Amino acid sequence: MRSNLTTLCYIEKDEKYLMLHRTKKEKDINKDKWIGVGGHFEENESPEECLLREVYEETGLTLHSWKFRGIITFMSNQCQTEYMCLYTSDDFSGNLCDCEEGTLEWISKNEIASLPIWTGDKIFFKLLLNEHPFFSLKLRYEDNLLVEAVLDGTDLFSHTEI
């Protein structure tokens, strides 16, 4: 069974994030969505080791520094619960390579919400853009529809502020 611990990273450059358009795998919960880069922990990896390995494997880039922004509990009636360590980085080197999972593109931060992304991703993008301190975000989906969002213990569906 695959680990249910993952990393997710948004690499920043010139007010843009490096986004991955997931188009190449047939059986992919993220098929046709735009997401960051990252993936599942391998045995005995720390979150940082997973982050660095996954970013390099998917992009060809080497991160030199990064910021741990939050933990996301992703629940769905279509897969097991996943715990994602969310990072951002603006200090990296290397050249982009072809990604086996889709197409990599630099997308302006203010255009991301208009892309086909998960509804819950819009919540954490807003948190990232507003420089929200470290957060815990629980996202629960039923049949790909977001039915629960809890930020640091507060139900967002009953509050209008983030």
C-alpha positions as CSV (number, residue, x, y, z in Angstrom):
1,M,0.0,0.0,0.0
2,R,1.3,3.5,-0.8
3,S,2.0,5.9,1.9
4,N,-0.7,8.3,2.7
5,L,1.9,10.9,3.6
6,T,2.7,13.3,0.8
7,T,4.4,16.6,0.0
8,L,3.1,19.4,-2.2
9,C,5.2,22.3,-3.3
10,Y,4.5,25.6,-5.1
11,I,7.7,26.9,-6.6
12,E,7.6,30.7,-7.0
13,K,9.3,32.9,-9.6
14,D,8.3,36.4,-10.9
15,E,4.9,36.3,-9.2
16,K,4.2,33.0,-10.8
17,Y,3.9,29.4,-9.4
18,L,5.2,26.4,-11.3
19,M,2.0,24.3,-11.9
20,L,1.7,20.8,-13.1
21,H,-1.3,20.1,-15.5
22,R,-1.9,16.4,-14.7
23,T,-2.8,14.8,-18.1
24,K,-0.6,11.7,-18.6
25,K,-1.9,9.1,-16.2
26,E,-5.2,7.4,-16.9
27,K,-6.0,6.4,-13.3
28,D,-5.3,9.7,-11.5
29,I,-7.5,11.4,-9.0
30,N,-5.9,14.6,-10.2
31,K,-6.5,14.0,-13.9
32,D,-6.9,17.2,-15.9
33,K,-6.3,19.3,-12.7
34,W,-3.5,21.8,-12.2
35,I,-1.6,21.2,-9.0
36,G,1.8,21.8,-7.5
37,V,4.6,19.3,-7.5
38,G,5.2,16.6,-5.0
39,G,4.3,13.1,-4.1
40,H,4.3,10.2,-1.7
41,F,6.9,9.6,1.0
42,E,9.2,6.7,0.5
43,E,10.1,4.4,3.4
44,N,12.1,6.2,6.1
45,E,12.0,9.6,4.3
46,S,11.5,12.8,6.3
47,P,9.1,15.4,4.8
48,E,12.0,17.5,3.6
49,E,13.7,14.5,1.9
50,C,10.5,13.6,0.2
51,L,10.0,17.3,-0.9
52,L,13.5,17.5,-2.4
53,R,13.3,14.2,-4.2
54,E,9.9,14.7,-5.6
55,V,10.6,18.2,-6.8
56,Y,13.8,17.1,-8.5
57,E,12.1,14.0,-10.1
58,E,9.2,15.9,-11.4
59,T,10.9,19.2,-12.5
60,G,14.6,18.8,-12.7
61,L,14.9,21.6,-10.2
62,T,17.0,21.6,-7.0
63,L,15.5,23.5,-4.0
64,H,18.0,25.5,-1.9
65,S,15.5,26.7,0.7
66,W,11.8,26.2,1.3
67,K,9.1,27.2,3.8
68,F,6.8,24.7,5.4
69,R,3.4,26.5,5.1
70,G,0.9,24.0,6.4
71,I,-0.5,20.5,6.8
72,I,-3.5,19.5,4.7
73,T,-5.8,16.6,5.6
74,F,-7.3,15.5,2.3
75,M,-10.3,13.2,2.7
76,S,-12.4,11.6,-0.1
77,N,-14.9,8.9,-0.5
78,Q,-12.8,7.8,-3.5
79,C,-9.4,7.2,-1.8
80,Q,-7.8,6.8,1.6
81,T,-7.1,9.9,3.7
82,E,-3.9,11.7,2.7
83,Y,-1.8,14.0,4.9
84,M,0.0,16.6,2.7
85,C,2.9,18.7,3.9
86,L,2.5,22.0,2.0
87,Y,5.7,24.0,1.0
88,T,6.6,27.0,-1.0
89,S,10.1,27.8,-2.4
90,D,11.6,30.7,-4.3
91,D,15.2,29.6,-4.1
92,F,16.2,26.9,-6.6
93,S,18.5,26.1,-9.5
94,G,18.4,23.8,-12.5
95,N,16.5,23.5,-15.8
96,L,12.9,22.3,-16.1
97,C,12.6,18.8,-17.6
98,D,9.7,16.9,-19.1
99,C,7.4,15.5,-16.4
100,E,6.0,12.0,-16.7
101,E,2.8,13.1,-15.0
102,G,1.8,16.1,-17.2
103,T,2.9,19.5,-18.4
104,L,4.8,22.0,-16.2
105,E,4.0,25.7,-16.7
106,W,4.7,29.0,-14.9
107,I,1.3,30.5,-14.1
108,S,0.6,34.0,-12.8
109,K,-0.6,33.7,-9.2
110,N,-3.7,35.8,-9.9
111,E,-4.7,33.4,-12.8
112,I,-4.5,30.2,-10.9
113,A,-8.0,30.4,-9.4
114,S,-9.4,30.4,-13.0
115,L,-7.7,27.1,-13.8
116,P,-9.4,23.6,-13.3
117,I,-8.1,23.2,-9.7
118,W,-9.6,21.5,-6.7
119,T,-12.0,23.8,-4.8
120,G,-10.0,23.2,-1.6
121,D,-6.8,24.4,-3.4
122,K,-8.5,27.8,-3.9
123,I,-8.7,28.0,-0.1
124,F,-5.0,27.3,0.5
125,F,-3.9,29.5,-2.4
126,K,-5.7,32.4,-0.7
127,L,-3.9,31.5,2.6
128,L,-0.5,31.5,0.8
129,L,-1.2,34.7,-1.1
130,N,-2.2,36.4,2.2
131,E,1.0,35.1,3.9
132,H,-1.2,33.3,6.5
133,P,1.0,31.7,9.2
134,F,1.5,28.0,9.4
135,F,-2.0,26.3,9.2
136,S,-3.8,23.0,9.4
137,L,-6.5,22.6,6.8
138,K,-8.9,19.7,6.6
139,L,-10.7,19.2,3.2
140,R,-13.3,16.5,2.8
141,Y,-14.7,15.7,-0.6
142,E,-17.6,13.5,-1.6
143,D,-17.7,12.5,-5.3
144,N,-15.2,15.4,-6.0
145,L,-17.4,18.0,-4.4
146,L,-15.9,19.8,-1.4
147,V,-18.3,19.2,1.5
148,E,-16.2,20.3,4.5
149,A,-13.3,22.7,5.0
150,V,-11.9,23.3,8.5
151,L,-9.0,25.8,9.0
152,D,-7.2,25.5,12.3
153,G,-10.3,24.0,13.9
154,T,-12.7,26.5,12.5
155,D,-15.4,25.3,10.0
156,L,-15.0,27.6,7.0
157,F,-18.5,26.8,5.7
158,S,-20.0,28.4,8.8
159,H,-17.6,31.4,8.6
160,T,-17.1,33.7,5.6
161,E,-13.5,34.8,6.5
162,I,-10.3,33.1,5.9
